Amino acid sequence: MLNRVYAICRKNIIAFAIIVVASLVGRKQPTLAGLIAVMPSTGLIVLLWLYLDDPGNFPLMAEYAKGAFWGIIPTMLFFLIAFLCFRKNLALPVVLLVSFLVWIFAAFVHQQLLRK
């Protein structure tokens, strides 16, 4: 039980560190921070954790990689809508609401298409 708690804490610390680094960099170089936030390190960490949790389950990791690959489209739509809304000087709550609604719709389509 203690090992499981330690593993969960370690995973959260790594994820938190990536977010903190991106936000600190974002103060000076927002485009670099955006790149850090979406870089494959998150995907790499998940692949490593999947492997460590279930070594040799390559079909699981292949399905994850497929979902991540096609999941780029809803994510790109989220940021495209956010970018366009910010260009129109819309308030942050409006930007987030509209962007997330588009992302949720695109994620739903993503899941429906990958089930076939």
Accessible surface in RSA format (square Angstrom, percent):
REM  Atomic radii and reference values for relative SASA: ProtOr
REM  Chains: A
REM  Algorithm: Lee & Richards
REM  Probe-radius: 1.40
REM  Slices: 20
REM RES _ NUM      All-atoms   Total-Side   Main-Chain    Non-polar    All polar
REM                ABS   REL    ABS   REL    ABS   REL    ABS   REL    ABS   REL
RES MET A   1   190.17  98.5 142.67  94.4  47.50 113.1 122.36 104.0  67.81  89.8
RES LEU A   2   146.16  81.4 141.24 101.0   4.91  12.4 142.32 100.0   3.83  10.3
RES ASN A   3   126.39  87.2 121.28 117.2   5.11  12.3  30.31  73.0  96.08  92.9
RES ARG A   4   138.20  58.0 134.41  68.5   3.79   9.0  49.33  67.4  88.88  53.9
RES VAL A   5    65.71  43.2  65.16  59.0   0.54   1.3  65.71  57.1   0.00   0.0
RES TYR A   6   135.82  63.4 131.74  75.0   4.08  10.6  97.58  73.3  38.24  47.1
RES ALA A   7    17.70  16.3  17.70  27.3   0.00   0.0  17.70  24.9   0.00   0.0
RES ILE A   8    87.09  49.6  86.58  64.5   0.51   1.2  87.09  62.7   0.00   0.0
RES CYS A   9    61.05  46.2  58.43  65.2   2.62   6.2  17.09  43.3  43.96  47.4
RES ARG A  10    96.07  40.3  93.12  47.5   2.95   7.0  41.08  56.1  54.99  33.3
RES LYS A  11    40.55  19.8  39.48  24.2   1.07   2.5  23.59  21.2  16.96  18.1
RES ASN A  12    91.15  62.9  87.60  84.7   3.55   8.5  24.15  58.1  66.99  64.8
RES ILE A  13   117.50  66.9 115.70  86.2   1.80   4.3 117.23  84.4   0.27   0.7
RES ILE A  14    62.71  35.7  60.75  45.3   1.96   4.7  62.63  45.1   0.07   0.2
RES ALA A  15    46.33  42.6  41.44  63.9   4.89  11.1  45.82  64.5   0.51   1.4
RES PHE A  16   133.25  66.7 130.94  81.1   2.31   6.0 132.69  80.4   0.56   1.6
RES ALA A  17    47.34  43.5  42.65  65.8   4.69  10.7  47.26  66.6   0.07   0.2
RES ILE A  18    32.18  18.3  29.53  22.0   2.65   6.4  32.18  23.2   0.00   0.0
RES ILE A  19   114.81  65.3 111.62  83.2   3.19   7.7 114.19  82.2   0.62   1.7
RES VAL A  20    48.91  32.2  48.57  44.0   0.33   0.8  48.91  42.5   0.00   0.0
RES VAL A  21    73.45  48.3  72.54  65.7   0.91   2.2  73.45  63.8   0.00   0.0
RES ALA A  22    10.54   9.7   9.58  14.8   0.95   2.2   9.82  13.8   0.72   1.9
RES SER A  23    64.02  54.1  49.25  65.7  14.78  34.0  47.72 101.6  16.30  22.8
RES LEU A  24    93.03  51.8  84.47  60.4   8.56  21.5  84.83  59.6   8.20  22.1
RES VAL A  25    40.46  26.6  34.48  31.2   5.98  14.4  40.37  35.1   0.09   0.2
RES GLY A  26    21.82  26.9   0.00   N/A  21.82  26.9  11.33  31.1  10.49  23.5
RES ARG A  27   189.10  79.4 150.67  76.8  38.43  91.5  60.84  83.1 128.26  77.7
RES LYS A  28   179.58  87.6 152.14  93.4  27.44  65.3  99.04  89.1  80.55  85.8
RES GLN A  29    94.93  53.1  91.63  67.0   3.31   7.9  24.83  52.8  70.11  53.2
RES PRO A  30    94.09  68.6  84.86  77.4   9.23  33.6  86.01  71.0   8.09  50.3
RES THR A  31   124.53  88.6 109.71 111.2  14.82  35.3  88.10 118.3  36.44  55.1
RES LEU A  32    73.42  40.9  69.33  49.6   4.09  10.3  73.35  51.5   0.06   0.2
RES ALA A  33    10.75   9.9   9.80  15.1   0.95   2.2  10.18  14.3   0.57   1.5
RES GLY A  34    36.40  44.9   0.00   N/A  36.40  44.9  34.84  95.6   1.57   3.5
RES LEU A  35   111.95  62.3 107.28  76.7   4.67  11.8 110.20  77.4   1.75   4.7
RES ILE A  36    26.20  14.9  25.65  19.1   0.55   1.3  25.65  18.5   0.55   1.5
RES ALA A  37    55.90  51.4  35.20  54.3  20.70  47.1  37.17  52.3  18.74  49.6
RES VAL A  38    86.84  57.1  58.76  53.2  28.09  67.7  65.19  56.6  21.66  58.7
RES MET A  39    68.72  35.6  63.38  41.9   5.34  12.7  43.38  36.9  25.34  33.6
RES PRO A  40   112.25  81.8 102.93  93.8   9.32  33.9 112.01  92.5   0.24   1.5
RES SER A  41    26.08  22.0  20.58  27.5   5.51  12.7  23.64  50.3   2.44   3.4
RES THR A  42    69.71  49.6  69.71  70.7   0.00   0.0  61.91  83.2   7.80  11.8
RES GLY A  43    21.96  27.1   0.00   N/A  21.96  27.1  18.90  51.9   3.06   6.9
RES LEU A  44   101.64  56.6  99.04  70.9   2.61   6.6  99.74  70.0   1.90   5.1
RES ILE A  45    28.66  16.3  28.40  21.2   0.26   0.6  28.66  20.6   0.00   0.0
RES VAL A  46    44.53  29.3  44.16  40.0   0.38   0.9  44.53  38.7   0.00   0.0
RES LEU A  47    60.16  33.5  59.09  42.3   1.07   2.7  59.40  41.7   0.76   2.0
RES LEU A  48    93.33  52.0  92.96  66.5   0.37   0.9  93.31  65.5   0.02   0.1
RES TRP A  49    46.66  18.7  45.94  22.2   0.72   1.7  35.57  19.0  11.09  18.0
RES LEU A  50    41.37  23.0  40.79  29.2   0.58   1.5  40.85  28.7   0.52   1.4
RES TYR A  51    93.25  43.5  93.25  53.1   0.00   0.0  51.25  38.5  42.00  51.8
RES LEU A  52   114.98  64.0  93.60  67.0  21.38  53.7  93.95  66.0  21.03  56.6
RES ASP A  53    86.65  60.7  52.54  52.3  34.11  80.6  25.43  59.8  61.22  61.1
RES ASP A  54    60.10  42.1  58.77  58.5   1.33   3.1  13.52  31.8  46.58  46.5
RES PRO A  55    87.41  63.7  67.09  61.2  20.32  73.9  67.27  55.5  20.14 125.2
RES GLY A  56    40.22  49.6   0.00   N/A  40.22  49.6  21.98  60.3  18.24  40.8
RES ASN A  57    46.27  31.9  40.17  38.8   6.09  14.7  11.75  28.3  34.52  33.4
RES PHE A  58   127.90  64.0 126.08  78.1   1.82   4.7 126.34  76.6   1.55   4.4
RES PRO A  59    96.48  70.3  88.56  80.7   7.92  28.8  95.95  79.2   0.53   3.3
RES LEU A  60    72.23  40.2  66.58  47.6   5.64  14.2  71.32  50.1   0.91   2.4
RES MET A  61    21.18  11.0  20.15  13.3   1.04   2.5  11.67   9.9   9.51  12.6
RES ALA A  62    60.70  55.8  47.99  74.1  12.71  28.9  55.54  78.2   5.16  13.7
RES GLU A  63   102.01  58.6  95.59  72.3   6.42  15.3  45.43  87.9  56.59  46.2
RES TYR A  64    60.51  28.3  49.86  28.4  10.66  27.7  50.74  38.1   9.78  12.1
RES ALA A  65    46.97  43.2  40.72  62.8   6.25  14.2  43.45  61.2   3.52   9.3
RES LYS A  66    80.73  39.4  72.79  44.7   7.94  18.9  50.63  45.6  30.10  32.1
RES GLY A  67    18.89  23.3   0.00   N/A  18.89  23.3  16.34  44.8   2.55   5.7
RES ALA A  68    47.42  43.6  28.93  44.7  18.49  42.1  40.70  57.3   6.72  17.8
RES PHE A  69   121.81  60.9 114.69  71.0   7.13  18.5 118.12  71.6   3.69  10.6
RES TRP A  70   117.93  47.3 116.54  56.4   1.39   3.3 100.22  53.4  17.71  28.7
RES GLY A  71    18.45  22.7   0.00   N/A  18.45  22.7  15.19  41.7   3.26   7.3
RES ILE A  72    88.02  50.1  85.64  63.8   2.37   5.7  87.85  63.3   0.17   0.5
RES ILE A  73    88.06  50.1  88.01  65.6   0.05   0.1  88.06  63.4   0.00   0.0
RES PRO A  74     5.58   4.1   5.58   5.1   0.00   0.0   5.58   4.6   0.00   0.0
RES THR A  75    50.79  36.1  50.51  51.2   0.27   0.7  32.40  43.5  18.39  27.8
RES MET A  76   121.41  62.9 114.71  75.9   6.70  15.9 101.50  86.3  19.91  26.4
RES LEU A  77    64.37  35.8  63.82  45.7   0.55   1.4  64.29  45.2   0.08   0.2
RES PHE A  78    28.59  14.3  28.59  17.7   0.00   0.0  28.59  17.3   0.00   0.0
RES PHE A  79   104.64  52.4 101.30  62.7   3.34   8.7 101.67  61.6   2.97   8.5
RES LEU A  80    88.46  49.3  83.05  59.4   5.41  13.6  87.38  61.4   1.09   2.9
RES ILE A  81    36.68  20.9  36.66  27.3   0.01   0.0  36.68  26.4   0.00   0.0
RES ALA A  82     9.57   8.8   9.57  14.8   0.00   0.0   9.57  13.5   0.00   0.0
RES PHE A  83   106.79  53.4 102.00  63.2   4.80  12.5 106.28  64.4   0.52   1.5
RES LEU A  84    82.17  45.8  81.51  58.3   0.66   1.7  81.62  57.3   0.55   1.5
RES CYS A  85    12.20   9.2  11.54  12.9   0.66   1.6   0.59   1.5  11.61  12.5
RES PHE A  86    98.40  49.2  89.08  55.2   9.32  24.2  89.34  54.2   9.05  25.9
RES ARG A  87   170.58  71.6 142.35  72.6  28.23  67.2  42.89  58.6 127.69  77.4
RES LYS A  88   155.04  75.6 130.87  80.3  24.17  57.5  84.94  76.5  70.09  74.7
RES ASN A  89   136.89  94.4 106.11 102.5  30.78  74.1  31.52  75.9 105.37 101.8
RES LEU A  90    73.18  40.8  63.70  45.6   9.48  23.8  65.44  46.0   7.74  20.8
RES ALA A  91    60.79  55.9  44.63  68.9  16.17  36.8  55.80  78.6   4.99  13.2
RES LEU A  92    99.07  55.2  92.56  66.2   6.51  16.4  92.56  65.0   6.51  17.5
RES PRO A  93    97.63  71.2  87.71  80.0   9.92  36.1  93.39  77.1   4.24  26.4
RES VAL A  94    66.59  43.8  65.58  59.4   1.01   2.4  66.59  57.9   0.00   0.0
RES VAL A  95     0.10   0.1   0.10   0.1   0.00   0.0   0.10   0.1   0.00   0.0
RES LEU A  96    72.39  40.3  72.23  51.7   0.16   0.4  72.39  50.8   0.00   0.0
RES LEU A  97   108.06  60.2 103.04  73.7   5.01  12.6 107.81  75.7   0.25   0.7
RES VAL A  98    53.97  35.5  53.48  48.4   0.49   1.2  53.91  46.8   0.06   0.2
RES SER A  99     0.00   0.0   0.00   0.0   0.00   0.0   0.00   0.0   0.00   0.0
RES PHE A 100    99.64  49.8  99.64  61.7   0.00   0.0  99.64  60.4   0.00   0.0
RES LEU A 101   101.69  56.6  96.31  68.9   5.38  13.5  96.58  67.8   5.11  13.8
RES VAL A 102    44.41  29.2  40.81  36.9   3.59   8.7  44.27  38.5   0.14   0.4
RES TRP A 103    93.15  37.4  93.15  45.1   0.00   0.0  86.60  46.2   6.55  10.6
RES ILE A 104    97.51  55.5  96.00  71.5   1.51   3.6  96.43  69.4   1.08   2.9
RES PHE A 105   138.81  69.4 134.62  83.4   4.20  10.9 138.59  84.0   0.23   0.6
RES ALA A 106    11.45  10.5   6.62  10.2   4.83  11.0   9.11  12.8   2.34   6.2
RES ALA A 107    19.88  18.3  19.65  30.3   0.23   0.5  19.88  28.0   0.00   0.0
RES PHE A 108   122.15  61.1 116.72  72.3   5.43  14.1 121.88  73.9   0.27   0.8
RES VAL A 109    55.49  36.5  54.73  49.5   0.76   1.8  55.49  48.2   0.00   0.0
RES HIS A 110    26.53  14.5  20.07  13.9   6.46  16.5  21.93  22.6   4.59   5.3
RES GLN A 111    80.17  44.8  79.92  58.4   0.25   0.6  28.20  60.0  51.97  39.4
RES GLN A 112    64.89  36.3  63.44  46.4   1.45   3.5  20.73  44.1  44.16  33.5
RES LEU A 113   110.87  61.7  98.46  70.4  12.41  31.2  98.46  69.1  12.41  33.4
RES LEU A 114    46.10  25.7  30.91  22.1  15.20  38.2  33.15  23.3  12.96  34.9
RES ARG A 115   170.51  71.6 132.94  67.8  37.56  89.4  63.27  86.5 107.24  65.0
RES LYS A 116   197.23  96.2 132.49  81.3  64.74 154.2 114.32 102.9  82.91  88.3
END  Absolute sums over single chains surface
CHAIN  1 A     8983.7       8017.2        966.5       6928.1       2055.7
END  Absolute sums over all chains
TOTAL          8983.7       8017.2        966.5       6928.1       2055.7
